[in-house]
Amino acid sequence: MPSFDTLTGDLQFPEGPIVLADGSILVVEIARETLTRVYPEGRAEIVAELGGGPNGAAIGPDGCVYVCNNGGFEWHEIDGGLVPGLTPESYTGGSIQKVDLQSGSVETLYTECGGEPIKGPNDIVFDSQGGFWFTDNGKRYARSEDIGAVYYAKTDGSFISEQVYPCSHANGIGLSPDEKTLYMAETMAGRIKKFALPEPGQAIVPEGLLNPEPILYGAPGYDLYDSLAIEANGNICVATLSRGGITVLSPDGALIDFVALPDPAVTNIAFGGPDMKTAYITLSLTGRLIKMDWPRRGLKLPFNA
């Protein structure tokens, strides 16, 4: 087990870490329904009350934080930790929210695409043009579940487009360093898929439900893939549920490494530090945000200071 430092262990299912210039880390707390700032000494403060189920988050070109809100879960306590369950009775839909970090004000940008409601937005990444990609994981019910999708949208609320459909529990999303490839994790299938991007906001989706062309990697056993981040060299680092850790894949689909961590719900990884070789990782079942040295530089995201 690698060594790491725990910044805080009192979060309610944290995800979506964003590394800020002052060394503090923004996370969403899905069960607390907040956007929260964690300072280097471990102090945490609520930045905004978001309601529902805030999930992935990213800094946009205007310095605001854009949040995928999945609409909420039923919550269960298992072995002292929180675990998300089915869709709650209070669910009214998913949305994309915009948070002003100075005032804490929250604006809802999108709740649908072409008349189809957004169900359970999960993860988000910006391109250098200022648009963003996000996944919709869907919602689970006692006897049914939604089909996932991937969307592209603009920050002013003027444009949203469904780009990949159908998906099996679309979760983590990321862009290659040259922004010509989109990576997407399918949770329950344990797969990483890749799609060519001929221009910003447009993905090429090979035809045919049985076409294996988009599959970059399929996990053996019961590895379930959550959010992901990209290294500067193009490797894909995907948070891995069940086994608990970070799976590292090359851009051609080779398994580079698996970094085991002491939580079966390792959900997110983000890079920061002066050399981009510090990994910030959410251990969500146990409510921890940790940091550790990483052997390679992470990719600097377009609008992170």
C-alpha positions as CSV (number, residue, x, y, z in Angstrom):
1,M,0.0,0.0,0.0
2,P,1.5,3.4,-1.0
3,S,2.0,6.1,1.6
4,F,-0.4,9.1,1.6
5,D,-1.5,12.0,3.7
6,T,-5.2,12.4,4.8
7,L,-6.3,16.0,4.4
8,T,-9.6,15.3,6.0
9,G,-11.7,12.3,6.9
10,D,-15.0,14.0,7.8
11,L,-16.6,14.3,4.3
12,Q,-20.0,12.8,3.2
13,F,-19.1,10.8,0.1
14,P,-16.7,13.3,-1.5
15,E,-16.1,13.4,-5.3
16,G,-15.0,15.9,-8.0
17,P,-11.7,17.3,-6.5
18,I,-10.5,20.6,-8.0
19,V,-7.0,21.8,-7.1
20,L,-6.9,25.6,-6.6
21,A,-3.9,27.9,-6.8
22,D,-3.8,28.5,-3.1
23,G,-3.4,24.8,-2.3
24,S,-7.0,24.3,-1.2
25,I,-9.1,21.6,-2.8
26,L,-12.7,21.9,-3.8
27,V,-14.8,18.8,-3.6
28,V,-18.5,18.0,-3.8
29,E,-20.1,16.1,-0.9
30,I,-22.8,14.1,-2.6
31,A,-24.6,13.1,0.6
32,R,-24.3,16.6,2.2
33,E,-25.4,18.1,-1.1
34,T,-22.6,20.8,-1.0
35,L,-19.6,22.2,-2.8
36,T,-16.9,22.2,-0.1
37,R,-13.4,23.7,0.2
38,V,-10.7,21.7,2.0
39,Y,-7.7,23.7,3.1
40,P,-4.1,22.3,3.3
41,E,-4.3,22.0,7.1
42,G,-7.6,20.0,6.8
43,R,-10.1,22.6,7.7
44,A,-13.3,22.3,5.5
45,E,-15.9,25.0,4.8
46,I,-19.0,24.9,2.7
47,V,-18.9,27.1,-0.4
48,A,-22.4,26.5,-1.7
49,E,-25.5,24.5,-0.9
50,L,-26.4,22.6,-4.1
51,G,-29.2,20.2,-3.2
52,G,-29.9,16.9,-5.0
53,G,-26.6,15.1,-5.6
54,P,-23.7,17.2,-6.7
55,N,-21.2,14.8,-8.5
56,G,-18.5,15.9,-10.9
57,A,-17.1,19.4,-10.9
58,A,-14.7,21.5,-13.0
59,I,-13.5,25.1,-13.2
60,G,-14.7,27.0,-16.3
61,P,-13.2,29.8,-18.3
62,D,-14.9,32.4,-16.1
63,G,-13.5,31.0,-12.9
64,C,-16.9,29.6,-11.8
65,V,-17.3,25.9,-10.9
66,Y,-19.6,23.8,-13.1
67,V,-21.2,20.9,-11.3
68,C,-23.0,17.8,-12.5
69,N,-25.9,17.3,-10.2
70,N,-27.3,13.7,-10.4
71,G,-30.5,14.6,-8.5
72,G,-29.7,12.6,-5.4
73,F,-29.6,9.1,-4.0
74,E,-31.0,7.1,-1.1
75,W,-28.2,6.7,1.4
76,H,-27.2,3.6,3.5
77,E,-24.7,3.3,6.2
78,I,-22.4,0.3,5.9
79,D,-19.5,-0.4,8.1
80,G,-19.5,3.2,9.3
81,G,-19.5,4.6,5.8
82,L,-22.1,6.0,3.5
83,V,-23.1,4.2,0.3
84,P,-25.4,5.6,-2.4
85,G,-28.5,3.5,-3.3
86,L,-31.5,3.9,-5.6
87,T,-33.3,7.1,-6.7
88,P,-35.0,8.9,-3.8
89,E,-38.6,10.0,-3.7
90,S,-37.4,13.6,-3.6
91,Y,-35.7,13.2,-7.0
92,T,-36.9,15.8,-9.6
93,G,-34.2,15.4,-12.3
94,G,-30.6,16.0,-13.0
95,S,-28.9,19.3,-13.9
96,I,-25.8,21.2,-14.7
97,Q,-25.2,24.0,-12.2
98,K,-22.9,27.0,-12.1
99,V,-21.4,28.2,-8.8
100,D,-19.8,31.6,-8.3
101,L,-17.0,31.0,-5.9
102,Q,-17.0,34.6,-4.6
103,S,-20.6,34.8,-3.7
104,G,-21.6,31.1,-3.4
105,S,-24.6,31.8,-5.7
106,V,-25.9,28.8,-7.7
107,E,-27.4,28.9,-11.2
108,T,-29.0,26.0,-13.1
109,L,-27.8,25.9,-16.7
110,Y,-29.3,22.7,-18.2
111,T,-32.0,20.2,-17.2
112,E,-32.6,18.7,-20.6
113,C,-31.3,18.2,-24.1
114,G,-33.6,18.5,-27.1
115,G,-36.6,17.8,-24.8
116,E,-35.0,14.8,-23.2
117,P,-34.5,15.3,-19.5
118,I,-30.9,14.9,-18.1
119,K,-31.2,12.0,-15.7
120,G,-28.0,11.7,-13.6
121,P,-25.1,13.9,-14.7
122,N,-21.9,12.5,-13.3
123,D,-18.6,13.8,-14.5
124,I,-17.3,16.8,-16.5
125,V,-14.3,18.1,-18.3
126,F,-13.6,21.4,-20.1
127,D,-11.7,21.7,-23.4
128,S,-9.5,24.7,-24.2
129,Q,-12.2,26.3,-26.3
130,G,-14.3,26.8,-23.1
131,G,-17.0,24.2,-23.8
132,F,-17.5,21.1,-21.6
133,W,-18.2,17.4,-22.0
134,F,-20.2,15.6,-19.4
135,T,-21.6,12.2,-18.8
136,D,-25.1,11.1,-17.7
137,N,-24.9,8.0,-15.7
138,G,-28.7,7.7,-15.5
139,K,-30.7,6.8,-12.4
140,R,-31.5,3.4,-10.8
141,Y,-34.9,2.2,-9.6
142,A,-36.1,-1.0,-8.0
143,R,-36.9,-2.7,-11.3
144,S,-35.4,-0.4,-14.0
145,E,-32.6,2.0,-14.8
146,D,-31.9,4.7,-17.4
147,I,-29.5,4.4,-20.3
148,G,-26.4,6.7,-20.1
149,A,-25.1,9.3,-22.6
150,V,-22.4,11.8,-23.2
151,Y,-23.1,15.5,-23.9
152,Y,-21.3,18.6,-25.0
153,A,-22.4,22.1,-23.8
154,K,-21.5,25.7,-23.6
155,T,-21.2,27.7,-20.4
156,D,-23.7,30.4,-21.3
157,G,-26.6,28.0,-21.4
158,S,-27.1,28.5,-25.1
159,F,-26.0,25.1,-26.5
160,I,-26.2,21.4,-25.5
161,S,-25.8,18.4,-27.8
162,E,-26.0,14.6,-27.1
163,Q,-22.8,13.2,-28.6
164,V,-22.6,9.5,-27.5
165,Y,-25.6,7.3,-26.9
166,P,-26.3,4.6,-25.6
167,C,-23.7,4.1,-22.8
168,S,-23.5,1.6,-20.0
169,H,-23.5,3.7,-16.8
170,A,-21.4,6.6,-18.3
171,N,-19.1,7.9,-15.6
172,G,-15.6,9.3,-15.8
173,I,-14.6,11.6,-18.7
174,G,-11.4,13.1,-19.9
175,L,-9.6,14.6,-22.9
176,S,-6.2,13.6,-24.4
177,P,-3.5,16.3,-24.1
178,D,-4.1,17.2,-27.8
179,E,-7.9,17.2,-27.2
180,K,-8.3,14.9,-30.2
181,T,-9.6,11.9,-28.2
182,L,-12.4,11.7,-25.6
183,Y,-12.1,9.0,-22.9
184,M,-15.2,7.8,-21.1
185,A,-15.6,5.2,-18.3
186,E,-18.5,2.8,-18.2
187,T,-18.9,1.8,-14.6
188,M,-20.7,-1.5,-14.4
189,A,-19.1,-2.8,-17.5
190,G,-15.7,-1.9,-16.3
191,R,-14.7,-0.4,-19.6
192,I,-12.8,2.6,-20.9
193,K,-14.0,3.8,-24.3
194,K,-12.3,6.4,-26.6
195,F,-13.8,8.5,-29.3
196,A,-12.1,10.6,-32.0
197,L,-12.8,14.4,-31.9
198,P,-12.4,15.9,-35.4
199,E,-13.4,19.3,-33.9
200,P,-14.3,20.7,-30.5
201,G,-17.7,19.3,-29.3
202,Q,-18.0,16.7,-32.0
203,A,-17.4,13.0,-31.3
204,I,-17.2,10.3,-33.9
205,V,-19.2,7.3,-32.7
206,P,-18.6,4.1,-34.7
207,E,-21.8,2.5,-35.9
208,G,-23.3,-0.8,-34.5
209,L,-24.1,-1.9,-31.0
210,L,-21.7,-4.8,-31.3
211,N,-18.9,-2.8,-32.7
212,P,-15.8,-3.1,-30.4
213,E,-13.9,-0.2,-32.0
214,P,-14.5,2.3,-29.2
215,I,-13.3,0.0,-26.5
216,L,-9.8,1.0,-25.2
217,Y,-9.7,-1.4,-22.3
218,G,-12.0,-3.9,-20.5
219,A,-11.3,-4.7,-16.8
220,P,-10.8,-8.3,-15.7
221,G,-12.8,-9.4,-12.7
222,Y,-15.1,-7.0,-10.8
223,D,-13.3,-3.7,-11.3
224,L,-15.9,-0.9,-11.7
225,Y,-14.7,2.3,-13.2
226,D,-15.6,5.8,-11.8
227,S,-14.0,9.2,-12.6
228,L,-10.7,9.6,-14.4
229,A,-7.9,12.0,-15.0
230,I,-5.1,12.2,-17.6
231,E,-1.4,12.3,-17.1
232,A,0.7,14.8,-19.1
233,N,2.1,11.9,-21.2
234,G,-1.5,10.8,-22.1
235,N,-1.9,7.9,-19.7
236,I,-5.5,7.5,-18.3
237,C,-5.8,7.2,-14.5
238,V,-9.2,5.8,-13.6
239,A,-10.6,5.5,-10.1
240,T,-11.5,1.9,-9.5
241,L,-14.4,0.7,-7.3
242,S,-14.7,-2.6,-5.6
243,R,-11.0,-3.5,-5.7
244,G,-10.3,0.0,-4.5
245,G,-7.5,2.0,-6.2
246,I,-6.3,3.8,-9.3
247,T,-5.9,1.9,-12.6
248,V,-3.4,3.5,-15.0
249,L,-3.7,2.8,-18.7
250,S,-1.6,3.9,-21.7
251,P,-3.3,5.7,-24.6
252,D,-3.1,2.4,-26.6
253,G,-4.9,0.4,-23.9
254,A,-2.0,-1.2,-22.1
255,L,-2.2,-1.7,-18.3
256,I,0.6,0.4,-16.8
257,D,-0.2,0.1,-13.1
258,F,-2.7,-0.4,-10.4
259,V,-2.3,1.6,-7.2
260,A,-4.2,0.0,-4.4
261,L,-5.9,2.2,-1.7
262,P,-7.7,1.3,1.5
263,D,-11.3,2.0,0.5
264,P,-13.5,0.1,-1.9
265,A,-15.1,3.3,-3.1
266,V,-12.1,5.2,-4.7
267,T,-14.0,7.6,-6.9
268,N,-11.8,10.4,-8.2
269,I,-8.3,11.6,-8.8
270,A,-7.0,15.1,-9.6
271,F,-3.5,16.4,-10.1
272,G,-1.8,19.5,-8.6
273,G,1.3,20.9,-6.9
274,P,4.0,23.0,-8.5
275,D,5.2,20.1,-10.7
276,M,1.7,18.5,-11.1
277,K,3.0,15.3,-9.4
278,T,0.7,15.4,-6.4
279,A,-2.4,13.3,-6.7
280,Y,-5.5,14.2,-4.8
281,I,-7.9,11.2,-4.4
282,T,-11.3,10.8,-2.9
283,L,-11.9,7.7,-0.7
284,S,-15.6,8.1,-0.6
285,L,-16.9,5.3,1.6
286,T,-14.7,6.5,4.4
287,G,-15.2,10.2,3.7
288,R,-11.6,11.0,3.1
289,L,-9.7,13.3,0.8
290,I,-6.0,12.2,0.5
291,K,-2.9,13.3,-1.3
292,M,0.1,11.3,-2.4
293,D,3.2,11.7,-4.5
294,W,2.6,10.5,-8.1
295,P,5.4,9.1,-10.2
296,R,4.4,11.1,-13.3
297,R,3.1,14.6,-14.0
298,G,-0.6,15.1,-14.3
299,L,-2.1,17.0,-17.2
300,K,-2.8,20.6,-16.3
301,L,-6.5,21.4,-17.1
302,P,-7.3,24.4,-19.3
303,F,-8.8,26.8,-16.6
304,N,-7.2,25.6,-13.4
305,A,-5.1,28.5,-12.0
